[in-house]
Amino acid sequence: GYSFRYGDVEFIALNTNHTFQKGSEQRDWLVEVLEASEATWKVVLFHHPPYSCNPRRKPGNTRVQKLLVPLFEEYGVDLVLLGHDHLYGRSRDVNGVRYIITGGGGAGTYRGAPDSINEVCLREHHYCRIDVYPDLMELVSINIDGEEIDRLMLTKE
């Protein structure tokens, strides 16, 4: 993995194709980065969604659910950006964390269906733009026609 700080945001990239079991080098590194971060906002990105909204891939990656999601909740991660499913999905607030599947970059798209975790699940090619302010992070998702398909506003108390 790697991380970088840009303004008020700590970006942390993981490789979910490599081990992240307890005691693994990647997991230990992740905990060190999360513990040391003094950023207002924490954004983690990796490939395999813990909560899929593609019917064939539900419930999502259970290893990520078991091994990474608790760390995100414990260390105050605000937003997790994911791929793997070729669609757009936005979770509800899951114990303080929001999960965005942004896999609509160009390949064929997958069918999606909202569920108890994913409030929005759209079969759309798209991209996401994130605007960050000291007490607000806003994610806007835009389809290939330039139309806004979703908006998420996160605030700090």
C-alpha positions in Angstrom: 0.0 0.0 0.0 0.9 3.6 0.0 -0.5 6.8 1.5 -0.2 10.5 1.0 -1.6 13.7 2.6 -3.2 16.3 0.4 -4.5 19.3 2.3 -6.9 18.1 5.0 -7.2 14.6 3.5 -5.1 11.4 4.2 -5.4 9.1 1.2 -4.6 5.4 1.9 -4.3 2.9 -0.9 -4.4 -0.9 -0.1 -3.9 -3.9 -2.3 -6.7 -6.4 -1.5 -5.1 -8.9 -3.9 -2.3 -9.3 -1.2 -2.8 -10.5 2.3 -4.2 -8.2 4.9 -4.7 -10.9 7.6 -3.8 -10.0 11.2 -0.1 -9.9 11.6 0.5 -9.3 7.8 2.9 -6.5 6.7 0.1 -4.6 4.9 -2.3 -4.7 7.9 0.4 -3.6 10.3 1.3 -0.8 8.0 -2.3 0.3 7.6 -2.8 0.5 11.4 0.4 2.5 11.7 -0.8 5.0 9.1 -4.3 5.3 10.6 -2.8 5.8 14.1 -0.4 8.5 13.0 -2.8 10.4 10.8 -3.8 13.8 12.0 -5.8 14.6 8.8 -9.3 15.9 9.2 -10.5 13.4 6.6 -9.4 9.8 6.0 -10.1 8.2 2.6 -9.1 4.6 1.9 -9.1 3.1 -1.6 -8.8 -0.5 -2.8 -10.4 -2.9 -5.3 -12.8 -5.4 -3.6 -15.9 -3.9 -2.0 -16.9 -5.2 1.4 -20.6 -4.6 0.4 -21.5 -5.3 -3.2 -24.7 -4.2 -4.8 -24.3 -6.4 -7.9 -26.7 -9.3 -7.2 -24.2 -11.9 -8.3 -21.6 -10.6 -5.9 -23.6 -10.0 -2.8 -22.9 -9.8 0.1 -19.5 -8.5 -1.0 -16.0 -9.5 0.0 -16.4 -11.2 3.4 -12.6 -11.1 4.1 -12.7 -7.3 3.8 -15.8 -7.1 6.0 -14.1 -9.2 8.7 -10.6 -7.9 8.6 -10.6 -4.3 7.3 -14.1 -2.8 8.0 -13.5 -2.9 11.8 -10.3 -0.9 11.4 -12.0 1.7 9.4 -14.6 2.1 12.1 -12.1 2.1 14.9 -9.8 4.7 13.3 -12.5 7.1 12.0 -12.2 6.5 8.2 -14.7 8.7 6.5 -14.9 7.4 3.0 -13.8 4.2 1.2 -13.5 4.2 -2.6 -13.8 0.8 -4.4 -13.8 -0.9 -7.8 -14.4 -4.5 -8.9 -18.1 -4.1 -9.7 -18.6 -2.2 -12.9 -21.3 0.1 -11.6 -21.9 3.0 -9.2 -22.9 2.2 -5.6 -23.2 4.3 -2.5 -23.7 2.8 1.0 -25.6 4.2 3.8 -23.6 5.3 6.8 -22.1 2.1 8.1 -20.9 2.9 11.6 -19.5 6.2 10.5 -18.0 5.0 7.2 -19.4 5.5 3.7 -18.5 3.1 0.9 -18.5 4.1 -2.8 -18.2 1.6 -5.6 -16.9 3.6 -8.5 -16.3 1.0 -11.2 -18.0 2.6 -14.1 -14.9 3.8 -15.9 -15.2 2.2 -19.3 -15.7 -1.5 -19.4 -19.2 -3.0 -19.7 -21.4 -2.2 -16.7 -23.1 -4.7 -14.3 -26.6 -4.8 -13.1 -27.1 -3.4 -9.7 -29.8 -3.4 -7.0 -30.0 -1.2 -3.9 -30.2 -3.2 -0.6 -30.1 -2.7 3.1 -26.5 -1.3 3.0 -26.3 0.2 -0.5 -28.8 3.1 -0.8 -27.8 3.8 -4.4 -26.8 1.2 -7.1 -26.7 2.4 -10.7 -25.7 0.7 -13.9 -23.9 3.8 -15.3 -20.5 4.7 -16.7 -19.4 7.6 -14.5 -16.6 9.3 -12.6 -16.5 10.9 -9.2 -15.4 14.3 -8.1 -14.6 15.1 -4.5 -14.5 18.6 -3.1 -13.0 19.1 0.3 -13.5 21.9 2.8 -12.5 22.0 6.5 -15.9 20.8 7.7 -17.4 19.3 4.5 -16.5 16.7 2.0 -18.7 16.4 -1.1 -18.6 13.6 -3.6 -20.4 14.2 -6.9 -20.9 11.3 -9.3 -21.3 12.3 -13.0 -22.3 10.1 -15.9 -20.9 10.1 -19.4 -23.5 12.6 -20.5 -22.2 15.1 -17.9 -25.3 14.6 -15.7 -25.1 14.3 -11.9 -26.3 10.9 -10.9 -25.5 11.1 -7.2 -24.2 13.4 -4.5 -22.9 12.6 -1.0 -22.2 15.3 1.6 -20.2 14.4 4.7 -19.7 16.8 7.5 -17.5 17.1 10.6 -19.2 18.1 13.8 
